[in-house]
Amino acid sequence: MDVWFSVEDVTRRRRITIAVTAAGLGSFALLYAPQPVLPQLAAEFHLTPGGASLAVSAATGALALVVIPIAVLSERVGRRRVIVAAVTAAALTALLLPFAPTFSALIALRVLQGVAVAGVPAVAMAYLADEVGPAGVGAAIGALIAGNSAGGMIGRLIAGIGVDWLDWRGALGAVGVLGAVCAAVVAAALPPDSRKPTRAPRGLRAALHDRVLFCLYAIAALAVGAFISLYNAIGFRLAAPPLELPARLAALVFLAYAAGGVCSAVAGRLADRLGRGPVALAALGTAAVGALLTLPDSLISVAVGLALFTGGFFAAHSVASGWVGARAPSNAKGQASGVYLFAFYVGSSAGGTAGSAAFGAWGWGGLVAVVTGWFALAGVAVLVAQKSSGTVTGPSTGLIDVEPTIGSSALPPVSSRVADLASAGTSTTRATGNTPPS
């Protein structure tokens, strides 16, 4: 049966699509913008690579700590209010970063920025599920994830390319201007909440006491820790002899993120055919091989290695996040997704700093050894999860419905793989207006 929408409905959905795209683009551009300027921060403030990496880890760590409380808060004050406040506060904080007189002041501002950015991944999915409805939620979520993906790449490219001409302060300021423009779009376009969220049974205990789910959280933390570590240090590697690339050229390595979208989509389809365990192991192995290929002092080898490393990571993340939705009981699917998101950002923060410290102590070879070790541990977690899972009931379609519940709010179902991929800023979704395909 055909579904008809009024002009007002179409206009409202268009406004939501524009707003959530801007929210995703702005928030993830701001979150990871310091990553390509870490060598410049280390030089100005006399820091080790591990110390400089705190400019990234401080924000992602703060995000991890507050993402669930902010989701609960949004049930009381309204989701639109939280999203607009989050993007606006993140942009205003970004515009203050260039004026930080000390590294400590910079870190304090980044902590505040991480708290602000948390409002987007904590609330946006639930807002869309409430406001758009099943007929249009696929397109809206696709727009959000596309904004995340584009923001993560564009923010890094602006900062990395701009640092040669503007120094790190001007480069981060330029990303801050982008964030301010996005915040203005969100404030102008995002419609008010149309209804209050309903309450759902709590399932956090179930999300925390399942062995398979615990393994999947560990995979997320270990894999993203390895991923952020390598990208935190790659700028130092490319700037040092014998490669000695200028920052504007070194920043182009972030184009390897394009491999993530392709590989995560392919991994989802292969997982449906071959099973999640084998595909996750193959993805982790591919990422480890990619890391090893960055060892030779050859730009071609480094470029190919980074592409494999990036594609393998996002493929593993895609499979693991979908596995969470399939494994979690019906009353804990949203909570399990929230814990996965928490583990992801804890791994990004703690693992990213630890890996950067390993690079400072042992060089690139030492970092690659640590990263491959973390991938090996993630592989062990996959094997344990596979052994403990038994037979998965029901067909694996790659479209695992979950209630996007964080805290106690129950919402219309969306794809858990899509929900969790939003945390990484990578899209595997075609915005078709239906439930997102795998």
C-alpha positions in Angstrom: 0.0 0.0 0.0 1.3 3.4 -0.9 2.2 5.8 1.9 1.3 9.4 1.4 2.9 12.3 3.2 1.7 15.9 3.5 3.8 18.8 2.3 4.4 19.6 6.0 5.7 16.1 6.6 8.1 16.2 3.6 9.3 19.6 4.7 9.9 18.4 8.3 11.8 15.4 7.1 13.9 17.4 4.8 14.8 19.8 7.7 15.7 16.8 9.9 17.9 15.3 7.2 19.8 18.6 6.7 20.1 19.1 10.5 21.4 15.7 11.4 23.9 15.7 8.5 25.2 19.0 9.8 25.3 17.6 13.4 27.3 14.6 12.5 29.7 16.5 10.2 30.4 19.2 12.7 30.7 17.0 15.8 33.1 14.5 14.3 35.1 17.1 12.5 35.7 18.8 15.8 36.3 15.6 17.8 39.3 14.3 15.7 40.7 17.6 14.3 43.8 17.6 16.5 45.0 14.3 15.3 47.0 15.5 12.2 48.6 18.4 14.2 50.0 16.2 17.0 53.6 16.6 15.8 53.2 20.4 15.9 51.7 20.3 19.4 54.6 18.1 20.5 57.2 20.5 19.1 55.6 23.6 20.6 54.9 22.2 24.0 58.0 19.9 24.2 55.9 16.7 24.5 56.4 13.1 23.7 54.1 11.5 21.2 52.2 9.9 24.0 51.8 13.3 25.8 50.7 15.0 22.6 48.1 12.3 22.0 46.2 13.5 25.0 44.8 16.2 22.8 42.7 13.5 21.2 42.3 11.1 24.1 41.1 13.7 26.5 38.0 14.4 24.3 37.2 10.8 23.5 37.6 9.8 27.1 35.3 12.5 28.3 32.8 11.5 25.7 32.9 7.8 26.9 32.2 8.8 30.5 29.2 11.0 29.8 27.5 9.5 26.8 25.1 7.4 28.8 24.2 10.0 31.4 23.6 12.5 28.7 21.2 10.1 27.0 19.3 9.7 30.2 19.3 13.5 30.7 17.7 13.9 27.2 14.7 12.1 28.4 14.0 14.9 30.9 15.0 18.0 29.0 14.2 17.0 25.4 16.4 15.5 22.7 16.4 18.5 20.3 17.6 20.7 23.1 20.5 18.4 23.9 21.6 18.0 20.2 21.6 21.8 19.6 23.4 22.5 22.8 25.9 19.8 22.1 26.9 21.0 18.6 26.9 24.6 19.7 29.0 24.1 22.8 31.5 21.9 20.8 31.9 24.6 18.2 32.3 27.4 20.8 34.9 25.4 22.6 36.7 24.7 19.3 36.9 28.5 18.6 38.7 28.9 21.9 41.3 26.2 21.2 43.6 28.5 19.2 43.9 30.8 22.2 45.0 28.1 24.7 48.1 29.5 26.4 49.4 26.2 27.7 49.0 22.5 26.8 47.1 22.0 30.1 44.6 24.7 29.0 44.2 23.0 25.7 43.5 19.6 27.3 40.9 21.2 29.6 39.1 22.7 26.6 39.3 19.3 24.8 37.7 17.6 27.9 34.8 20.1 27.7 34.6 19.6 24.0 34.3 15.8 24.4 31.5 16.3 26.9 29.7 18.5 24.5 30.2 16.3 21.5 28.8 13.3 23.4 25.3 14.8 23.0 25.2 13.8 19.4 26.0 10.1 19.5 24.1 9.8 22.8 20.8 11.3 21.5 20.7 11.6 17.7 19.7 8.0 16.9 16.9 8.1 19.5 15.7 11.5 18.2 15.5 10.2 14.6 13.7 7.0 15.7 11.1 9.2 17.5 10.6 12.0 15.0 10.9 10.3 11.6 9.2 7.0 12.1 9.8 3.6 10.5 9.1 4.8 6.9 11.8 7.4 6.8 14.3 6.4 9.6 16.6 4.6 7.2 17.2 7.7 5.1 17.6 9.9 8.2 20.1 7.6 9.8 22.0 7.3 6.5 22.2 11.1 6.5 23.5 11.1 10.1 26.2 8.5 9.4 27.2 10.1 6.2 27.7 13.3 8.1 29.8 11.5 10.7 32.0 9.9 8.0 32.5 13.1 6.1 33.1 15.1 9.3 35.8 12.7 10.5 37.7 12.9 7.3 37.1 16.6 6.5 38.1 17.8 9.9 41.4 15.9 9.7 42.1 17.1 6.2 41.4 20.8 7.0 43.6 20.7 10.1 46.4 18.7 8.4 46.6 20.6 5.2 46.1 24.0 6.9 48.8 23.5 9.5 51.6 24.3 7.1 50.2 27.8 6.4 48.3 28.6 9.5 50.2 26.7 12.2 48.2 24.4 14.5 46.3 27.2 16.1 45.0 28.6 12.8 44.3 25.0 11.5 42.2 24.1 14.5 40.5 27.5 14.3 39.5 26.8 10.7 37.8 23.5 11.8 36.1 25.5 14.6 34.6 27.8 12.0 33.3 24.7 10.1 31.8 23.5 13.4 30.2 26.9 14.0 28.5 26.8 10.6 27.2 23.3 11.3 25.9 24.4 14.7 24.0 27.3 13.1 22.5 24.9 10.5 21.4 22.5 13.3 19.8 25.2 15.4 17.9 26.6 12.4 16.8 23.4 10.8 16.2 20.8 13.5 12.5 20.6 14.4 11.3 20.5 18.1 10.5 17.2 19.7 7.1 16.0 18.8 6.6 13.7 21.7 8.1 12.6 24.9 10.1 9.3 25.0 8.4 6.3 26.5 9.9 4.1 29.2 11.1 0.6 28.7 12.3 -2.3 30.9 15.8 -1.9 32.1 18.3 -4.5 30.7 21.7 -3.1 31.7 22.4 -6.1 33.9 21.8 -8.5 31.0 24.0 -6.4 28.8 26.9 -6.6 31.3 26.6 -10.3 32.3 26.7 -12.1 29.0 30.1 -13.6 28.1 29.6 -13.2 24.3 28.7 -9.5 24.7 31.6 -8.9 27.0 33.9 -10.4 24.3 32.4 -8.1 21.7 32.9 -5.0 23.9 36.6 -6.2 24.3 36.9 -6.4 20.5 35.7 -2.9 20.1 38.0 -1.5 22.7 41.1 -3.4 21.5 40.5 -2.8 17.8 39.8 1.0 18.1 42.7 1.4 20.5 45.0 -0.1 17.8 43.4 2.0 15.1 43.6 5.4 16.9 47.2 4.6 18.1 48.5 4.1 14.5 46.7 7.3 13.2 47.9 9.3 16.2 51.5 8.4 15.4 51.4 8.4 11.6 52.1 12.1 11.4 55.3 11.7 13.4 56.3 8.8 11.2 55.7 10.6 7.9 57.5 13.8 9.1 60.6 12.1 10.3 63.5 10.9 8.1 63.7 9.3 5.7 60.2 10.1 4.5 60.1 13.8 5.7 56.7 14.7 4.2 55.3 18.2 4.8 52.1 18.2 7.0 49.8 19.1 4.1 50.9 15.9 2.2 51.0 13.7 5.3 47.4 14.7 6.0 46.3 13.0 2.8 46.8 9.6 4.6 43.3 10.3 6.1 41.8 9.6 2.7 42.4 6.0 3.6 39.2 6.4 5.6 37.3 5.9 2.3 38.3 2.3 2.4 36.4 1.9 5.7 33.0 2.5 4.2 33.5 0.0 1.4 35.0 -2.7 3.6 32.4 -2.5 6.3 29.6 -2.9 3.8 31.4 -5.9 2.2 32.0 -7.4 5.6 28.4 -7.2 6.6 27.3 -9.1 3.5 30.1 -11.7 4.0 29.1 -12.2 7.6 25.6 -13.1 6.5 27.0 -15.8 4.2 30.0 -17.1 6.1 29.2 -16.3 9.7 30.4 -13.4 11.9 33.3 -15.2 13.6 35.3 -16.1 10.4 34.7 -12.7 8.9 35.7 -10.8 12.1 38.9 -12.9 12.2 39.7 -12.2 8.6 39.1 -8.5 9.1 41.4 -8.3 12.2 44.0 -10.3 10.2 43.8 -7.9 7.3 44.3 -4.9 9.7 47.3 -6.6 11.3 48.8 -7.3 7.8 48.2 -3.6 6.9 50.0 -2.5 10.0 53.0 -4.7 9.2 53.1 -3.2 5.6 53.7 0.2 7.1 57.1 -0.9 8.5 59.2 -0.4 5.3 60.4 3.2 4.6 58.4 3.3 1.4 55.5 5.7 0.8 53.8 3.1 -1.5 54.1 0.4 1.2 52.8 2.8 3.9 49.9 3.9 1.7 48.8 0.3 0.9 49.3 -0.7 4.5 47.1 2.1 5.8 44.4 1.2 3.3 44.3 -2.4 4.4 44.6 -1.4 8.1 41.7 1.0 7.8 39.5 -1.3 5.8 40.2 -4.2 8.2 39.4 -2.2 11.3 36.1 -0.9 10.0 35.1 -4.4 8.7 35.8 -5.9 12.2 33.9 -3.0 13.9 31.0 -3.6 11.5 30.7 -7.3 12.2 31.2 -6.9 16.0 28.5 -4.2 16.3 26.0 -6.3 14.3 26.9 -9.3 16.5 25.9 -7.2 19.6 22.4 -6.7 18.2 22.0 -10.3 17.4 23.2 -11.6 20.7 21.6 -9.2 23.2 18.2 -10.2 24.7 15.2 -8.3 23.6 15.0 -6.2 26.8 18.7 -5.2 26.6 19.5 -4.6 23.0 19.6 -0.8 23.4 21.6 -1.0 26.6 24.1 -3.4 25.0 24.5 -1.0 22.1 25.2 1.8 24.6 27.8 -0.3 26.5 29.4 -1.1 23.1 29.6 2.6 22.4 31.1 3.2 25.8 33.8 0.5 25.3 34.5 1.9 21.9 35.4 5.4 23.2 37.2 4.1 26.2 39.4 2.0 23.9 39.9 5.1 21.6 41.0 7.2 24.6 43.1 4.8 26.7 44.4 2.7 23.8 45.2 5.7 21.7 47.4 7.2 24.5 49.0 3.9 25.4 49.9 3.2 21.7 51.3 6.7 21.2 53.4 6.2 24.4 54.7 2.9 22.9 55.7 4.8 19.7 57.6 7.4 21.8 59.4 4.7 23.7 60.1 2.1 21.0 59.6 3.7 17.7 57.3 2.7 14.8 58.3 -0.9 15.0 57.4 -1.1 18.6 54.0 0.5 18.0 53.3 -2.0 15.2 54.2 -4.8 17.6 51.8 -3.5 20.2 49.0 -2.9 17.6 49.3 -6.4 16.2 49.3 -7.8 19.7 46.0 -6.0 20.4 44.6 -7.4 17.2 45.7 -10.9 18.3 43.9 -10.4 21.6 40.8 -9.2 19.8 41.0 -12.4 17.7 41.1 -14.5 20.8 37.9 -12.6 22.0 36.3 -13.5 18.6 37.1 -17.2 19.1 35.7 -17.1 22.7 32.6 -15.4 21.5 32.1 -17.8 18.7 32.6 -20.8 21.0 30.2 -19.4 23.6 27.6 -18.3 21.1 26.4 -21.7 20.1 23.9 -21.6 17.2 22.4 -18.2 16.5 18.7 -18.6 16.2 17.0 -17.0 13.2 18.6 -16.0 9.9 21.4 -13.4 9.8 20.1 -10.7 7.6 22.5 -8.0 8.5 19.4 -6.0 9.6 19.2 -6.8 13.3 16.4 -4.8 14.9 17.1 -3.2 18.2 15.4 -0.7 20.4 17.9 2.2 20.4 17.6 2.5 24.2 20.2 4.1 26.4 19.0 4.5 29.9 15.3 3.6 29.9 13.9 5.1 26.7 12.2 2.7 24.3 12.1 3.7 20.6 11.1 2.3 17.3 13.6 -0.3 16.0 16.6 0.5 13.8 19.6 -1.5 12.7 22.1 -2.0 15.5 25.0 -2.2 13.0 24.0 1.2 11.7 23.6 2.6 15.2 27.0 1.5 16.3 28.8 2.4 13.1 27.7 6.0 13.7 30.1 6.0 16.6 33.0 5.5 14.2 32.0 8.0 11.7 31.7 5.5 8.9 28.7 4.8 6.7 27.6 1.5 5.3 24.1 2.8 4.5 22.5 3.9 1.3 19.9 6.5 2.2 16.9 4.8 0.5 14.1 5.8 2.8 13.8 2.3 4.1 15.5 0.3 6.8 19.2 0.6 6.0 20.7 -2.3 4.1 23.8 -4.1 5.3 
